[in-house]
Amino acid sequence: MIICIVGPTGVGKTKLSIELAKRLNGEVINADSTQVYRGLDIATAKVSETEKEGIVHHLFDIRNIDENYTVFDYQKDSRLVIDDIISRGKTPIMVGGTGLYIKASLYDYKFEEESIKNDYSKYSNIELYDMLKKIDSDTDIHVNNRKRIERALDYYYNHGSVMDTNKTDKLLYDCVFIGLTTDRDILYDRINNRVDKMVSCGLLNEAKKIYDSKIRSKAVMTPIGYKELFPYFDGDKDLDECLDLIKQNSRKYAKRQYTWFNNQMNVKWFNVDFDNFNNTIGEIINYIEHV
């Protein structure tokens, strides 16, 4: 059985994945689209070597930031890893906040390899949405869902047809979906505090190195925490203003993650006991053992 840990940013998914792997003879599979890239560590809250506690981790740091990595690539790579882990009698534990990666890996989603990947960074959401409407006037993609709009445009330019957005609920594996949640105010406080901690851990140096590289690929412009600091390095905004934007975007992203997982997957949600995380771990293990 595959254990899939989902939930919003900052709620404790990484910590839970390590603890479950230790107790259930597991290996962790990354399901975060930004953590596949080398050098994107602090802003993406990537698990550190110390935090891994000797647990084997897969699909972290497998691409450079100037390389393209698509959901098609992830589907292929993750399924190979899952099959390998299962063949060795271990438990695959998938963890991350990128819902499309999880759906592509575990559900009967069909993707085709795509050679065209356009840079849409100079366009606003409205401009991209207008481009999509000219191609697909019946699109159900929301104007603010920039990632899906970009994917739909690229799909059209690669295949000459509109992307099929029909959902599929057919799972290819025996899976249990564990969601971590908490009160909204608590979550938002954790997100704000985590950004402050990132700064103390070297976020500015990490972001400045990326800024100086002049690479503005999807890998750089997608995560929250780098592009928001570029105006500070340009001298156009002060640091506090940029950090506030990181916090604001992170909170909005957390809200979107909740909506996506609730609409797309059969998730069993657990309220996190941040004062005694072992209580949460015990509750979840008891649930898994009786599924």
Residue, then its C-alpha position, 0 to 999 in steps of 0.5 A: m500500500i502507498i501512503c500519500i501525505v498531503g496538505p497545505t504548506g507549513v503543516g508538518k508533512t515532512k516531519l510526518s513522512i519521516e516518522l511514518a517511514k521509520r515505523l512502517n519500513g518506508e521510503v519517501i518519494n517527493a511530490d513537490s514540483t519545486q523540490v526536484y530542483r537542485g539549489l532550491d532548498i530554503a524557500t521550498a522547505k526541502v528536507s535536510e540531510t539531518e531531518k532525513e534521519g537515514i531514511v531513503h528519499h527519492l526524486f529530490d535534487i534530480r534537475n538543475i534550475d535551467e532544465n525543464y521537468t514536466v508532469f509527464d517526466y514526474q509520472k514516469d519517474s515516480r512510477l518507476v520508484i514506486d514499483d522499485i520500493i514495493s518490489r523490495g518489500k518496503t512502503p512507498i510514502m509520497v509526500g508533497g503539496t503538488g496535487l497534479y504530480i500526485k494525480a499523475s503518479l497514482y491515477d490513470y492520467k494520460f500524458e504525452e511527452e512535450s517538446i515545446k515549453n514556452d516562457y510566459s513570464k512577461y504576460s499577466n494572468i488576464e493576458l494568458y487567460d485571453m490567449l487560452k479563451k481564443i484557443d478553447s472558448d469553453t475552458d473551465i480553468h479559472v483566470n487565476n490558476r496560472k499554472r494550469i493556464e500555462r499547461a493548457l497553452d503548452y499542450y495546445y502548442n505541442h499537440g494542436s488540440v485543446m487539453d482534456t480537463n476531465k477528471t479521473d478517479k481510477l487509482l492504479y495503486d492501493c493507496v491511503f491519503i492522509g491529510l494534515t490540517t489545523d485551524r486557519d489562524i494557526l496555519y497562517d501564523r506558522i507560515n509567517n513564522r516559517v518565512d522569518k525562519m527562512v530568512s535567518c537560515g539564509l534565504l536572502n543569500e540563496a535568492k541572491k545567487i539565483y537572481d545573479s544567475k539571470i536564470r528565469s526558468k519555470a523552476v525559478m519563477t514557480p516557487i514562492g520565495y525567490k521571485e518576490l525578492f527580485p524587486y528588492f535586489d533591483g532596488d525597487k522595493d524594501l525588504d519588509e515589503c518583499l517578505d510580506l508578499i512572500k507570506q501573503n502568497s504562501r497563505k493564498y497558496a495554502k488556501r488553494q491547496y486545501t481546495w484542490f485536495n478536497n475536490q480531487m482526492n478522498v483524503k482522511w484529514f487529521n488535525v495536527d497536535f503541534d504541542n505533541f506531534n506523537n499524538t498525531i503520529g499515533e492517530i494516523i498509524n492507528y488509522i492506517e492499520h485499520v484501513 
